[in-house]
Amino acid sequence: MPPKVKISKESIMEAAFQLLKEEGISKLNARDLAKSLKCSVQPIFRTFHQMDNLKKELYNYVERLFDEFMESGMQKHQIPFLGIGLAYIEFAKTEKNLFKFLFMSDEFKGRNLLQMIKDESSQEIISIISAMSGLNFDQSQELFLSVWLITHGIASLMATNDCDLEESQIEVILMNAFTGMKVQLKTKGEN
C-alpha cells in the first residue's frame, strides 16, 4: 500500500496562492513553496510534475477570482461600464501581486486587449454603450477601447505604487474620458 499523501493538491494550491498574493511571482518557486508548506519539494513535483503546471492552474484560479471581482463591480455601480473600470483599478490597488501576475507578467500571456474586446461579455458592454450613448457599434467599440486603455494605465500605476488617486478622482477621470470620447465620436460621425 502506498504511503498516505500528507500534502494535498488543495493545500499546495492554497499555499501557492498565498505566496503569490503576499510575495509576488518572483517568490513562486518550488523551494519557497515547500518552505511555506514545511515540507520538501517532492510533494509539489509529485502532484504537478513541474512548476509551470502549478502556475498555469494558479493562473486559472486567480483569473476566476478576478472575473468574480469584476462582476461584483459591475453590479455595484449604477453605470455598469464605470463599475467595471473602477473594480479593475480597485483590484490592482488592493491585490497588487495578483494583478501583476494576470496583466503585467511575461510568465503567462492571458487575453490580450483585442481578444478581450471580442469576448462575449465585452460585446454585451459595447452594445449597452451603444444603446445609452447613441453611437453605432463601431464607435462604441472605439470608445470602449479608449476608456479601457486609460483604465488599464491607472490600474498599472496603482499596482506599482506610482499613483495614489482617490476613487472619486478616478471616477471623474473615467467619466470625463467617456464623455469626451463620446462627444468626439458623435461629432466625427456627423461629418
C-alpha positions in Angstrom: 0.0 0.0 0.0 1.5 3.4 -1.0 2.1 5.9 1.8 -0.8 8.3 2.6 -0.4 11.6 0.9 0.1 14.2 3.6 0.3 17.3 1.4 -2.9 17.6 -0.7 -3.2 19.3 -4.1 -5.5 21.8 -2.5 -3.1 22.7 0.3 -0.3 23.2 -2.3 -2.6 25.5 -4.3 -3.6 27.4 -1.3 0.0 27.9 -0.2 1.0 28.9 -3.8 -1.9 31.4 -3.9 -0.9 32.9 -0.5 2.8 33.1 -1.6 1.8 34.8 -4.8 -0.6 37.2 -3.1 1.9 38.2 -0.4 5.3 38.0 -2.1 4.6 38.1 -5.9 5.5 35.9 -8.8 9.3 36.0 -8.2 8.8 34.1 -4.9 6.6 31.4 -6.5 9.2 28.7 -6.9 9.4 25.1 -5.6 11.8 25.9 -2.8 9.9 28.8 -1.3 6.6 27.0 -1.7 8.0 23.9 0.0 9.3 26.2 2.8 5.8 27.7 3.3 4.3 24.2 3.4 7.0 22.9 5.8 7.9 20.0 3.5 10.3 19.0 0.8 9.8 19.9 -2.8 8.8 16.3 -3.5 5.1 16.6 -2.8 4.9 19.6 -5.2 6.6 17.8 -8.0 4.6 14.5 -7.3 1.4 16.5 -7.7 2.2 18.9 -10.5 5.3 17.4 -12.1 6.8 20.8 -12.8 6.2 24.3 -11.6 4.8 25.5 -14.9 1.8 23.2 -14.4 1.2 24.6 -11.0 1.5 28.2 -12.2 -1.0 27.5 -15.1 -3.5 26.1 -12.7 -2.9 29.0 -10.3 -3.3 31.5 -13.2 -6.7 30.0 -14.0 -7.7 30.2 -10.3 -6.7 33.8 -10.0 -8.4 34.7 -13.3 -11.7 33.2 -11.9 -11.3 35.4 -8.7 -10.7 38.4 -10.9 -13.8 37.7 -13.0 -15.9 37.5 -9.9 -14.4 40.8 -8.6 -15.3 42.4 -12.0 -18.8 41.1 -12.0 -19.3 42.4 -8.5 -18.0 45.8 -9.5 -20.4 45.9 -12.5 -23.4 45.1 -10.2 -22.4 47.7 -7.6 -22.5 50.7 -9.8 -25.4 52.3 -11.5 -23.3 52.7 -14.6 -22.0 49.1 -15.3 -19.2 50.1 -17.6 -17.9 52.6 -15.0 -18.3 50.0 -12.3 -16.2 47.6 -14.2 -13.4 50.2 -14.7 -13.5 51.1 -11.0 -13.4 47.4 -10.0 -10.4 46.8 -12.3 -8.5 49.7 -10.7 -9.5 48.6 -7.2 -8.3 45.1 -7.9 -4.9 46.5 -9.0 -4.8 48.6 -5.9 -5.8 46.0 -3.3 -4.3 42.9 -5.0 -1.2 44.3 -6.5 0.7 40.9 -6.9 -2.4 39.1 -8.3 -2.9 42.0 -10.8 0.7 41.9 -11.8 0.5 38.1 -12.2 -2.5 38.4 -14.5 -1.7 41.5 -16.5 1.9 42.6 -16.1 3.8 39.3 -16.1 5.7 37.7 -19.0 5.2 34.4 -17.2 1.8 34.0 -18.7 0.1 35.7 -21.6 -3.6 36.0 -20.8 -6.2 37.5 -23.0 -4.8 40.5 -24.9 -6.8 43.6 -25.4 -8.2 42.8 -28.8 -9.3 39.3 -27.6 -10.9 40.9 -24.6 -12.9 43.3 -26.8 -14.2 40.3 -28.8 -15.3 38.4 -25.6 -19.0 37.9 -25.3 -19.2 39.9 -22.1 -17.3 42.8 -23.7 -19.6 42.7 -26.7 -22.6 43.0 -24.4 -21.0 46.0 -22.7 -20.3 47.6 -26.1 -23.9 47.0 -27.0 -25.0 48.7 -23.8 -22.7 51.7 -24.5 -24.2 51.9 -28.0 -27.7 51.9 -26.6 -27.1 54.5 -23.9 -24.8 56.8 -26.0 -26.5 56.9 -29.4 -23.2 55.7 -31.0 -23.2 53.0 -33.5 -21.5 49.7 -32.6 -18.1 50.5 -34.2 -18.0 53.9 -32.5 -19.0 52.3 -29.2 -16.2 49.7 -29.6 -13.7 52.6 -30.2 -15.0 54.3 -27.1 -14.7 51.1 -25.1 -11.1 50.6 -26.3 -10.1 54.2 -25.5 -11.6 54.2 -22.0 -10.2 50.8 -21.3 -6.7 51.9 -22.2 -7.0 54.7 -19.7 -8.4 52.4 -17.1 -5.5 49.9 -17.6 -3.0 52.7 -17.3 -4.4 53.9 -14.0 -4.6 50.3 -12.7 -1.0 49.6 -13.7 0.1 52.7 -11.9 -1.8 51.6 -8.8 -0.3 48.2 -8.9 3.2 49.6 -9.0 2.6 52.2 -6.3 3.1 55.1 -8.8 -0.4 56.5 -8.2 -2.4 57.4 -5.2 -5.6 58.8 -6.6 -8.8 58.5 -4.6 -11.7 56.6 -6.1 -13.7 59.8 -6.5 -10.8 61.3 -8.6 -10.6 58.1 -10.7 -14.4 58.2 -11.3 -14.1 61.8 -12.6 -11.2 60.9 -14.9 -13.1 57.9 -16.3 -16.4 59.8 -16.8 -14.5 62.7 -18.5 -12.8 60.2 -20.8 -16.0 58.5 -21.6 -17.9 61.8 -22.2 -15.2 63.4 -24.2 -14.7 60.4 -26.4 -18.5 60.1 -26.9 -18.8 63.7 -28.0 -15.8 63.4 -30.3 -17.1 60.2 -31.9 -20.5 61.7 -32.4 -19.0 64.8 -33.9 -16.8 62.8 -36.2 -19.8 60.6 -37.2 -21.8 63.6 -38.2 -19.1 65.0 -40.5 
